[in-house]
Amino acid sequence: MSPAVPSPARRFDPPGVTPPTCAAAVIGCGNPLRGDDGVGPILIRRLAEAGVPAGVRLVDGGTAGLDTAFAMRGARRVLLVDAARTGAAPGTVCRVPAAELVDLPLHLPQPHAVRWDQALAFGRWLLGEDYPRDVTVYLIEAATLEPGAPLSPPVLRALERVRGLIVDELAGEAGHG
């Protein structure tokens, strides 16, 4: 009996090609040209400069939300960082664990303006059984999204706090990977 072949909508690699795998992927989303919205990609740069354990993939997710789904492929664990506007104090960090991300609805009103939650729901649909077993989202409350503005002081402090949390999580992953 031949193995089941995925439907064309879910086939990513040619037959015989194994997808790249990693223990963890850290994905930073946002636009560094819009003030605090750039916190995700800037965090990825700082992690790259400092170095991460073997088996960790760093991804600058930029503003292409749907690409986040493809960046998750092959990772057992995903840590995603993005800016948020919830009305909390600027620099507030919210950690959303995987258990709270299980039933995100797939709703893509404008494919060019995809938020982190929509990207994860799309990834779950797209990747099926290849969706990472553990996804955690770090949201950092933005102070300003003005074009050309640098990161605000509270968001810079939050970036360093989240960087430390991620480094700690990755160190734990390296010990169990």
N, CA and C of each residue as an Amber inpcrd file, in Angstrom:
protein
   531
   0.8450000  -1.1640000   0.0000000   0.0000000   0.0000000   0.0000000
   0.8990000   1.2390000   0.0000000   0.6170000   2.1880000  -0.8700000
   1.4330000   3.4030000  -0.9630000   0.9870000   4.3960000   0.1070000
   1.9450000   5.2390000   0.5820000   1.5810000   6.2180000   1.6030000
   0.5990000   7.2460000   1.0540000  -0.1740000   7.8040000   1.9580000
  -1.1450000   8.8300000   1.5580000  -0.3970000  10.0600000   1.0400000
  -0.9170000  10.6320000  -0.0220000  -0.3180000  11.8290000  -0.6170000
  -1.1620000  13.0210000  -0.2190000  -0.5260000  14.0860000   0.3170000
  -1.3220000  15.2510000   0.6930000  -1.9840000  15.8780000  -0.5250000
  -3.0970000  16.5440000  -0.2770000  -3.7760000  17.2200000  -1.3830000
  -2.8470000  18.2820000  -1.9520000  -3.0290000  18.6560000  -3.2210000
  -2.1560000  19.6720000  -3.8170000  -2.1190000  20.9660000  -3.0220000
  -3.2110000  21.3130000  -2.3250000  -3.2330000  22.5500000  -1.5520000
  -2.2990000  22.4930000  -0.3440000  -1.9110000  21.2920000   0.0810000
  -1.0720000  21.1520000   1.2600000   0.3180000  20.6070000   0.9380000
   0.6400000  20.3590000  -0.2850000   1.9530000  19.8240000  -0.6420000
   2.9300000  20.9850000  -0.7700000   4.0120000  20.9160000  -0.0180000
   4.9930000  21.9880000  -0.0080000   6.2720000  21.6100000  -0.7270000
   6.7010000  20.3840000  -0.5520000   8.0020000  19.9570000  -1.0590000
   7.8230000  18.8860000  -2.1250000   8.7770000  18.8340000  -3.0540000
   8.7330000  17.7420000  -4.0320000   8.8850000  16.4010000  -3.3160000
   8.3920000  15.3300000  -3.9040000   8.5460000  14.0060000  -3.2760000
  10.0110000  13.7410000  -2.9480000  10.2510000  13.1970000  -1.7520000
  11.6040000  12.8480000  -1.3330000  12.3620000  13.9820000  -0.6650000
  11.7940000  15.1960000  -0.6440000  12.4650000  16.3320000  -0.0110000
  11.8920000  16.5110000   1.3890000  12.7580000  16.5210000   2.3810000
  12.3340000  16.6920000   3.7570000  12.3410000  18.1760000   4.1050000
  11.2650000  18.6740000   4.7050000  11.2390000  20.0970000   5.0670000
  12.2620000  20.3910000   6.1570000  12.7800000  21.6190000   6.2030000
  13.7380000  21.9730000   7.2470000  13.0590000  21.9530000   8.6120000
  13.7630000  21.4360000   9.6030000  13.1970000  21.3880000  10.9390000
  14.0800000  22.1720000  11.9050000  13.4840000  22.5710000  13.0100000
  14.2370000  23.2510000  14.0550000  13.5040000  23.0510000  15.3710000
  14.2530000  23.1960000  16.4610000  13.6440000  23.0730000  17.7820000
  12.6870000  24.2230000  18.0400000  13.0900000  25.4220000  17.6000000
  12.2540000  26.5980000  17.8540000  12.4760000  27.6400000  16.7690000
  11.4180000  28.3810000  16.4920000  11.5050000  29.5340000  15.5940000
  11.0170000  30.7430000  16.3780000  11.7860000  31.8150000  16.3080000
  11.3830000  33.0780000  16.9160000  11.0610000  34.0180000  15.7610000
   9.8320000  34.5080000  15.7250000   9.3630000  35.3380000  14.6230000
   8.9960000  36.7170000  15.1620000   9.6180000  37.7380000  14.6080000
   9.3090000  39.1130000  14.9970000   8.5220000  39.7890000  13.8970000
   7.3190000  40.2200000  14.2070000   6.4400000  40.8540000  13.2130000
   6.3950000  42.3600000  13.4230000   6.1860000  43.0830000  12.3300000
   5.9970000  44.5200000  12.4330000   6.7840000  45.2920000  11.3910000
   6.5630000  46.6040000  11.4110000   7.1790000  47.5050000  10.4450000
   8.1350000  48.4520000  11.1660000   9.4450000  48.2600000  11.0100000
  10.4060000  49.1130000  11.7110000  10.4000000  50.5680000  11.2490000
   9.6510000  50.8820000  10.2110000   9.5430000  52.2640000   9.7470000
   8.3930000  53.0110000  10.4260000   7.6830000  52.3360000  11.3350000
   6.5250000  52.9420000  12.0060000   6.6660000  52.8690000  13.5210000
   7.7020000  53.4650000  14.0510000   7.8720000  53.5610000  15.4940000
   7.8590000  52.2140000  16.1820000   7.0340000  52.1070000  17.2130000
   7.0000000  50.9040000  18.0400000   6.5010000  49.6650000  17.3030000
   5.8920000  49.8370000  16.1490000   5.4510000  48.6780000  15.3630000
   6.6500000  47.8220000  14.9550000   7.8430000  48.3860000  14.9630000
   9.0420000  47.6490000  14.5640000   9.6770000  46.8180000  15.6550000
   9.0340000  46.7160000  16.8220000   9.6580000  46.0140000  17.9440000
   9.9810000  44.5520000  17.6170000   9.1430000  43.8530000  16.8710000
   9.4040000  42.4380000  16.5400000  10.6640000  42.2530000  15.7120000
  10.7650000  42.9100000  14.5440000  11.9800000  42.7680000  13.7390000
  13.2470000  43.2690000  14.4480000  13.1270000  44.3240000  15.2500000
  14.2970000  44.8270000  15.9680000  14.7490000  43.8120000  17.0130000
  13.8040000  43.1650000  17.6830000  14.1500000  42.1090000  18.6360000
  14.8900000  40.9750000  17.9320000  14.4420000  40.5990000  16.7330000
  15.1020000  39.5230000  15.9850000  16.5460000  39.9110000  15.6890000
  16.7750000  41.1570000  15.3020000  18.1490000  41.6150000  15.0400000
  19.0150000  41.5170000  16.2950000  18.4600000  41.9100000  17.4130000
  19.2300000  41.8600000  18.6690000  19.5440000  40.4180000  19.0630000
  18.6030000  39.5140000  18.8660000  18.8670000  38.1060000  19.1510000
  19.9450000  37.5590000  18.2180000  19.8920000  37.9500000  16.9470000
  20.8940000  37.4820000  15.9740000  22.2860000  37.9920000  16.3560000
  22.3670000  39.2440000  16.7840000  23.6580000  39.8170000  17.1730000
  24.2390000  39.1080000  18.3930000  23.3810000  38.7380000  19.3490000
  23.8330000  38.0970000  20.5830000  24.0900000  36.6010000  20.3890000
  23.4150000  36.0060000  19.3920000  23.5360000  34.5720000  19.1520000
  22.4600000  33.8020000  19.8950000  22.0290000  32.7210000  19.2900000
  21.0150000  31.8460000  19.8760000  21.5180000  30.4080000  19.7990000
  20.9400000  29.5240000  20.5970000  21.3790000  28.1260000  20.5640000
  21.1710000  27.4940000  19.1790000  21.9590000  26.4660000  18.9060000
  21.7690000  25.6960000  17.6680000  20.3420000  25.1680000  17.6430000
  19.7630000  25.1040000  16.4650000  18.4040000  24.6020000  16.3260000
  17.3360000  25.6540000  16.4790000  17.7550000  26.9280000  16.6070000
  16.7890000  28.0250000  16.7070000  16.8440000  28.8370000  15.4140000
  15.6880000  29.0210000  14.8080000  15.5750000  29.8140000  13.5880000
  15.0090000  31.1840000  13.9520000  15.6990000  32.2410000  13.5240000
  15.2200000  33.6090000  13.7400000  14.6090000  34.1130000  12.4430000
  13.4070000  34.6870000  12.5380000  12.6890000  35.1290000  11.3470000
  12.1990000  36.5600000  11.5300000  12.6310000  37.4450000  10.6430000
  12.0710000  38.7860000  10.5920000  10.7930000  38.6670000   9.7820000
   9.6540000  38.6210000  10.4750000   8.3670000  38.4410000   9.8190000
   7.8670000  39.6940000   9.1380000   8.4830000  40.8370000   9.4290000
   8.0820000  42.0800000   8.7840000   6.5910000  42.2850000   8.8480000
   6.0230000  42.7330000   7.7320000   4.5900000  43.0070000   7.6690000
   3.8340000  41.9950000   6.8170000   4.5180000  40.9920000   6.3330000
   3.8780000  39.9710000   5.4930000   3.3030000  38.8780000   6.3900000
   2.1610000  39.1470000   6.9970000   1.5640000  38.2500000   7.9690000
   1.3820000  36.8260000   7.5060000   0.9810000  36.6330000   6.2530000
   0.7640000  35.2720000   5.7700000   2.0720000  34.4900000   5.6860000
   3.1930000  35.1880000   5.4910000   4.4840000  34.5100000   5.4550000
   4.8320000  33.8980000   6.8040000   4.2300000  34.4130000   7.8780000
   4.4600000  33.8650000   9.2050000   4.0900000  32.3910000   9.2420000
   3.0300000  32.0210000   8.5570000   2.6080000  30.6180000   8.5290000
   3.6960000  29.7380000   7.9330000   4.3130000  30.1800000   6.8740000
   5.3750000  29.3910000   6.2420000   6.6300000  29.3660000   7.1110000
   6.8960000  30.4510000   7.8300000   8.0800000  30.5170000   8.6950000
   7.9600000  29.5530000   9.8750000   6.7390000  29.1780000  10.2450000
   6.5300000  28.2530000  11.3580000   6.7870000  26.8050000  10.9590000
   6.7360000  26.5280000   9.7030000   6.8290000  25.1570000   9.2250000
   8.1440000  24.5230000   9.6420000   8.0650000  23.3410000  10.1900000
   9.2460000  22.5920000  10.5880000   9.7190000  22.9010000  11.9970000
   9.1040000  23.8730000  12.6590000   9.4910000  24.2110000  14.0340000
   8.6180000  23.4340000  15.0150000   9.2430000  22.8750000  16.0360000
   8.4530000  22.2240000  17.0820000   7.8030000  23.2700000  17.9810000
   8.4680000  24.4140000  18.1070000   7.9840000  25.4690000  18.9890000
   8.1460000  26.8090000  18.2900000   7.1960000  27.7230000  18.4950000
   7.2710000  29.0630000  17.9070000   7.0540000  30.1010000  19.0080000
   7.9110000  31.1120000  19.0000000   7.7550000  32.2900000  19.8490000
   7.5840000  33.4630000  18.8990000   6.4480000  34.1380000  18.9720000
   6.1430000  35.2320000  18.0630000   6.0730000  36.5260000  18.8720000
   6.6710000  37.5970000  18.3450000   6.6820000  38.8990000  19.0220000
   6.0940000  39.9420000  18.0810000   5.1790000  40.7530000  18.6120000
   4.5590000  41.8050000  17.8100000   4.1500000  42.9550000  18.7260000
   3.9350000  44.1090000  18.1380000   3.4070000  45.2610000  18.8590000
   1.8960000  45.1210000  18.9650000   1.3300000  45.7920000  19.9490000
  -0.1210000  45.7540000  20.1380000  -0.6240000  47.1500000  20.4710000
  -1.9060000  47.3740000  20.2270000  -2.5950000  48.6090000  20.6330000
  -3.8830000  48.1840000  21.3260000  -3.8100000  47.9990000  22.6420000
  -4.9850000  47.5610000  23.3970000  -5.4900000  48.6180000  24.3600000
  -4.7290000  49.6820000  24.5330000  -5.0890000  50.7080000  25.5020000
  -4.3270000  50.5680000  26.8090000  -3.5150000  49.5290000  26.9420000
  -2.6890000  49.3580000  28.1430000  -1.5580000  50.3890000  28.1160000
  -0.8350000  50.4840000  29.2020000   0.2920000  51.4140000  29.2820000
   1.3660000  51.0000000  28.2750000   1.9820000  51.9550000  27.5620000
   3.0520000  51.6210000  26.6220000   4.1530000  50.8110000  27.3050000
   4.6010000  49.7770000  26.6140000   5.6310000  48.8980000  27.1450000
   5.0840000  47.7060000  27.9050000   3.7690000  47.6660000  28.1270000
   3.1720000  46.5090000  28.7930000   3.3980000  45.2770000  27.9290000
   3.8270000  44.1880000  28.5690000   4.0720000  42.9340000  27.8630000
   2.9660000  41.9610000  28.2140000   2.4040000  41.3480000  27.2000000
   1.3790000  40.3200000  27.3840000   1.9120000  39.0320000  26.7580000
   1.9470000  37.9670000  27.5440000   2.3940000  36.6610000  27.0410000
   1.1500000  35.8030000  26.8640000   0.8940000  35.4020000  25.6150000
  -0.2830000  34.6000000  25.2990000   0.1950000  33.1670000  25.0290000
  -0.0880000  32.2320000  25.9530000   0.3930000  30.8550000  25.7710000
  -0.4120000  30.0800000  24.7400000   0.1860000  28.9850000  24.2970000
  -0.3860000  28.1630000  23.2280000  -1.8160000  27.7190000  23.5220000
  -2.1000000  27.3850000  24.7590000  -3.4410000  26.8770000  25.0900000
  -4.5290000  27.8860000  24.7510000  -4.2050000  29.1720000  24.7970000
  -5.1940000  30.1960000  24.4910000  -5.2860000  30.4890000  22.9940000
  -4.4450000  29.8470000  22.1980000  -4.4060000  30.1100000  20.7620000
  -4.9990000  28.9800000  19.9360000  -5.5960000  28.0020000  20.6090000
  -6.0630000  26.7970000  19.9270000  -7.1960000  27.0620000  18.9510000
  -8.1520000  27.8700000  19.3240000  -9.3600000  28.0300000  18.5050000
  -9.4610000  29.3810000  17.8160000  -8.3460000  29.9070000  17.3340000
  -8.4090000  31.1750000  16.6060000  -9.1680000  30.9760000  15.3020000
 -10.1550000  31.8200000  15.0180000 -10.9150000  31.6510000  13.7740000
 -10.0980000  32.1090000  12.5660000 -10.2770000  31.4170000  11.4600000
  -9.6050000  31.7970000  10.2140000 -10.4840000  32.8170000   9.5060000
 -10.0490000  34.0760000   9.5480000 -10.7980000  35.1630000   8.9240000
  -9.7730000  36.1480000   8.3740000  -9.6560000  36.2190000   7.0700000
  -8.6670000  37.0900000   6.4340000  -9.3770000  38.1290000   5.5740000
  -9.8540000  39.2310000   6.1840000 -10.6130000  40.2210000   5.4120000
  -9.7720000  40.8980000   4.3420000  -8.4790000  41.1610000   4.6450000
  -7.5740000  41.7740000   3.6750000  -6.2280000  41.0560000   3.7730000
  -5.8960000  40.2280000   2.8120000  -4.6530000  39.4500000   2.9070000
  -3.3950000  40.3030000   3.0620000  -3.4540000  41.5850000   2.7530000
  -2.2670000  42.4330000   2.8740000  -2.1900000  43.1210000   4.2310000
  -3.1660000  42.8960000   5.0930000  -3.1580000  43.4990000   6.4230000
  -3.4990000  42.4170000   7.4510000  -2.6420000  41.4010000   7.5350000
  -2.9060000  40.2440000   8.3830000  -2.2410000  40.4470000   9.7450000
  -3.0240000  40.2980000  10.8180000  -2.5050000  40.3950000  12.1800000
  -1.9180000  39.0540000  12.6060000  -1.2320000  39.0530000  13.7480000
  -0.5940000  37.8430000  14.2530000  -1.6020000  36.7260000  14.4860000
  -2.7860000  37.0370000  15.0220000  -3.7630000  35.9910000  15.3000000
  -4.3110000  35.3840000  14.0100000  -4.5020000  36.2120000  12.9980000
  -4.9660000  35.7080000  11.7080000  -3.8820000  34.8440000  11.0590000
  -2.6110000  35.2530000  11.1980000  -1.5070000  34.4750000  10.6320000
  -1.4270000  33.1000000  11.2890000  -1.6350000  33.0460000  12.6090000
  -1.5890000  31.7530000  13.2910000  -2.7600000  30.8660000  12.8720000
  -3.9460000  31.4420000  12.7450000  -5.1000000  30.6510000  12.3010000
  -4.8730000  30.1360000  10.8810000  -4.3220000  30.9880000  10.0150000
  -4.0100000  30.5620000   8.6490000  -2.9590000  29.4550000   8.6730000
  -1.9390000  29.6180000   9.5240000  -0.8970000  28.5910000   9.6400000
  -1.4550000  27.2570000  10.0880000  -2.3660000  27.2720000  11.0440000
  -2.9830000  26.0180000  11.5120000  -3.7220000  25.3360000  10.3610000
  -4.4420000  26.1290000   9.5710000  -5.1620000  25.5760000   8.4270000
  -4.1840000  25.0720000   7.3570000  -3.2040000  25.8900000   7.0310000
  -2.2670000  25.5740000   5.9560000  -1.3790000  24.3890000   6.2860000
  -0.8130000  24.3730000   7.4870000   0.1790000  23.3650000   7.8340000
  -0.4280000  22.0690000   8.3460000  -1.6620000  22.1170000   8.8050000
  -2.3080000  20.8970000   9.2910000  -1.4640000  20.2290000  10.3670000
  -1.0850000  18.9820000  10.1430000  -0.3080000  18.2300000  11.1260000
   1.1120000  18.7730000  11.3060000   1.5760000  19.6070000  10.3810000
   2.9110000  20.2000000  10.5120000   2.9120000  21.4820000  11.3400000
   1.7490000  21.8780000  11.8630000   1.6740000  23.0830000  12.6940000
   2.4610000  22.8280000  13.9770000   3.2340000  23.8040000  14.4530000
   4.0520000  23.5890000  15.6530000   3.2190000  23.1640000  16.8580000
   3.8110000  22.3280000  17.6900000   3.0870000  21.8050000  18.8640000
   2.9290000  22.8540000  19.9570000   3.7840000  23.8860000  19.9440000
   3.7720000  24.8890000  21.0040000   4.0130000  26.2660000  20.3960000
   3.0530000  27.1610000  20.5470000   3.1700000  28.5270000  20.0360000
   2.8850000  29.4800000  21.1890000   3.7810000  30.4300000  21.3930000
   3.6010000  31.4590000  22.4090000   3.7620000  32.8140000  21.7380000
   2.8970000  33.7480000  22.0790000   2.9430000  35.0890000  21.5040000
   3.2620000  36.0900000  22.6050000   4.2280000  36.9580000  22.3220000
   4.5420000  38.0880000  23.1920000   4.0660000  39.3510000  22.4810000
   3.1690000  40.0830000  23.1230000   2.6810000  41.3480000  22.5820000
   3.2110000  42.4730000  23.4570000   3.7450000  43.5110000  22.8150000
   4.2860000  44.6640000  23.5190000   3.4470000  45.8790000  23.1420000
   2.8620000  46.5020000  24.1570000   1.9900000  47.6560000  23.9180000
   2.7970000  48.8300000  23.3580000   2.3540000  49.3340000  22.2150000
   3.0310000  50.4300000  21.5210000   2.6190000  51.7810000  22.0930000
   3.5610000  52.7230000  22.0640000   3.2680000  54.1090000  22.4420000
   2.9960000  54.9380000  21.1920000   3.8000000  54.7010000  20.1460000
   3.6440000  55.4750000  18.9090000   3.8490000  54.5820000  17.6930000
   3.0480000  54.8480000  16.6750000   3.1810000  54.1340000  15.3950000
   3.4620000  55.1280000  14.2760000   4.0090000  56.2800000  14.6490000
   4.2820000  57.3410000  13.6800000   5.3810000  56.9210000  12.7040000
   5.1790000  57.1720000  11.4040000   6.2240000  56.8650000  10.4250000
   7.5240000  57.5980000  10.7690000   8.6190000  56.8550000  10.7340000
   9.9400000  57.4300000  10.9750000  10.3310000  57.5570000  12.4270000
   9.4200000  57.3070000  13.3560000   9.7390000  57.4360000  14.7800000
  10.5840000  56.2500000  15.2390000  11.4920000  56.4890000  16.1860000
  12.2450000  55.3630000  16.7660000  11.3600000  54.6360000  17.7810000
  11.8630000  53.5190000  18.3100000  11.1390000  52.8550000  19.3880000
  11.0800000  53.7980000  20.5870000   9.9360000  53.8440000  21.2300000
   9.7700000  54.6910000  22.4120000  10.5180000  54.0680000  23.5930000
  10.9030000  54.8820000  24.5800000  11.6200000  54.3440000  25.7430000
  10.8990000  53.1880000  26.4460000   9.5640000  53.2610000  26.6780000
   8.9400000  52.1120000  27.3500000   8.9780000  50.8390000  26.5050000
   8.9040000  50.9830000  25.1960000   8.9390000  49.8020000  24.3290000
  10.3680000  49.2580000  24.2350000  11.3640000  50.1280000  24.2640000
  12.7630000  49.6580000  24.3150000  13.0040000  48.8340000  25.5810000
  12.4980000  49.2980000  26.7130000  12.6490000  48.5390000  27.9650000
  11.9140000  47.2070000  27.8720000  10.7270000  47.2280000  27.2940000
   9.9520000  45.9910000  27.1480000  10.6510000  45.0250000  26.1910000
  11.2430000  45.5490000  25.1160000  11.9860000  44.7100000  24.1770000
  13.0880000  43.9530000  24.9140000  13.8330000  44.6410000  25.7760000
  14.9070000  43.9860000  26.5240000  14.3570000  42.9460000  27.4910000
  13.2270000  43.2490000  28.1170000  12.5930000  42.2890000  29.0270000
  12.1620000  41.0360000  28.2610000  11.5250000  41.2210000  27.1090000
  11.0760000  40.0800000  26.3050000  12.2740000  39.3140000  25.7430000
  13.3180000  40.0360000  25.3350000  14.5240000  39.3600000  24.8460000
  15.0650000  38.4180000  25.9250000  15.1160000  38.8990000  27.1660000
  15.5810000  38.0590000  28.2700000  14.6890000  36.8470000  28.4890000
  13.3830000  37.0450000  28.4240000  12.4500000  35.9240000  28.5870000
  12.6470000  34.8870000  27.4840000  12.8200000  35.3620000  26.2500000
  13.0060000  34.4410000  25.1280000  14.3310000  33.7090000  25.2480000
  15.3980000  34.4130000  25.6130000  16.6950000  33.7510000  25.8070000
  16.5700000  32.6530000  26.8590000  15.8720000  32.9450000  27.9550000
  15.6610000  31.9290000  28.9920000  14.8760000  30.7310000  28.4460000
  13.8220000  31.0040000  27.6750000  13.0250000  29.9140000  27.1040000
  13.8450000  29.0840000  26.1200000  14.6660000  29.7580000  25.2980000
  15.4890000  29.0350000  24.3410000  16.5530000  28.1990000  25.0340000
  17.0930000  28.7020000  26.1290000  18.0760000  27.9220000  26.8960000
  17.4280000  26.6540000  27.4440000  16.1950000  26.7780000  27.9040000
  15.4610000  25.6010000  28.3760000  15.1740000  24.6320000  27.2450000
  14.8710000  25.1530000  26.0710000  14.6080000  24.3180000  24.8870000
  15.8600000  23.5760000  24.4800000  17.0280000  24.2600000  24.5290000
  18.2790000  23.6160000  24.1450000  18.5770000  22.4590000  25.0680000
  18.1970000  22.5750000  26.3330000  18.4280000  21.4930000  27.2790000
  17.5040000  20.3150000  27.0800000  16.3570000  20.5400000  26.3890000
  15.3790000  19.4650000  26.1800000  15.2140000  19.0910000  24.7210000
  15.9320000  19.7920000  23.8100000  15.7400000  19.5690000  22.3940000
  16.3590000  18.3490000  21.9530000
